[in-house]
Amino acid sequence: MSKVLSGFMCFILGLCGFLFWKAIDVCNKNDDSQSDLLHQLYQAEKVAAIGKPLWNYQNLKDNFSLFLSKFAIPNNKGGMRYNHQYAVFSVLNILNPVTVILSGVFRGATQALIHRTLPHCVIISIDIAQCPQAVPNEKQFCGENFVDFNKLGSVWSELDKKESTLVIFDDHQSGVRRLQEANSFGFKYIMFDDNYPSPHHDNFSLKQLFSYKHVTRPVRVTDNFGKEQALLSPHNLTILIQHVSDMIDIYSEFPPLNKLNAVEYYFKHNRKFRLNFKEIMQITTTGLHLDVDTTDDLSQYYFIVFVKLK
């Protein structure tokens, strides 16, 4: 009896060992397939980018320490964190605009960043809530004096050097609608902070629009902090995608500062409209020696995008 039991136990242990190593083998295969997928992802050349980015990726790496030491605004919970602040900082330095329009001010971090980066720049701030105290050369349409961007045509028509003006939308309104409005007023340079890939967020972003290129069913789109919703048919989406694409000369998402963000967001939001991950991998936190205190500021990334209109 003891020999039978001993043999049975050996069999069970052997079976468990076999299943254990089999499981490891399966996991390794899954890891390999994931690695292969990421390798293909990072090697892809301009998956769906329109035009060429404004920025040089080596310069982004070289200039980050300067941004972090003198311009970054930490602990901006609910507003732009370092990934998006650095995108704005970089575009401001490249374009050097005479005027920046900021739709969506919140606690004023972006307002302060613009002023720190370009002290002589004219800032026009728009927010339905009361804005923080104005910085030099700033005009505000906030609180009791709020006027929406799309109602300020008379102001926009009188802007000096409007062709070089940068418009930053951080207002949780439909990016697709805002793009059309900016185009109608003759603006060329635009940034969208809330460029969410998921349809479950609160505005119909450009990233969402382009991700619907091959849909075969109606899609629900949102506007105004998700308060307004509508259904768009595949036919109407196709027309809208073509219309918006025809307006754009450059569409370039700013790369995340931490490459892990790219991996996380790829698997969490696997969309067809995914931009140039080979270049995204060229800028990482590796070698930047960031403080532990900055990790939370680096944790948020929502595909902030620079757009140049034709």
Secondary structure as UniProt FT lines:
FT   HELIX           2..43
FT   HELIX           57..70
FT   TURN            77..78
FT   HELIX           82..95
FT   STRAND          99..103
FT   TURN            106..107
FT   HELIX           109..117
FT   TURN            119..120
FT   STRAND          122..127
FT   TURN            136..137
FT   STRAND          138..142
FT   HELIX           143..145
FT   HELIX           149..151
FT   HELIX           153..156
FT   TURN            157..158
FT   TURN            160..161
FT   HELIX           162..164
FT   STRAND          166..169
FT   HELIX           175..184
FT   TURN            185..186
FT   STRAND          189..192
FT   TURN            199..200
FT   HELIX           206..211
FT   TURN            212..214
FT   STRAND          219..223
FT   TURN            224..227
FT   STRAND          228..232
FT   HELIX           234..247
FT   STRAND          248..253
FT   HELIX           259..268
FT   HELIX           277..280
FT   TURN            281..282
FT   TURN            286..287
FT   HELIX           292..294
FT   TURN            295..298
FT   STRAND          305..309
//
